[in-house]
Amino acid sequence: MSMQSQIEQKIQDGLTPAHLEVLNESHMHNVPPGSESHFKAVIVSDAFDGLSLVRRHQTVNGILAVELRDHIHAFTMQTLTPAEWTARNGATMDSPQCHGGSAAEKAS
């Protein structure tokens, strides 16, 4: 099972989200082709209702504890309730640019 599929399955099982997007953004970073080390997740779940942003992230971090510890280098997430998702019309933030530089930039 790919790391992306594993992340999706664990979040599905743990939060039963109304909407879930897990994007492998490894290609945007200085990693070998085919890497699964940098991810972005958009998670919309009733489970976040009444929770602070910190508590929402702690919940997801707990669900993905092994993956975050052993396999994932970078993980960004947006955690929303269905009402917040609707109010945003499904809009999400863009991922930040990689500040690690590419191999080509380092060579010059």
Secondary structure by P-SEA (a helix, b strand, c coil): ccaaaaaaaaaaacccccbbbbbcccccccccccccccbbbbbbccccccccaaaaaaaaaaaacccccccccbbbbbbbcaaaaaaacccccccccccccccccccc
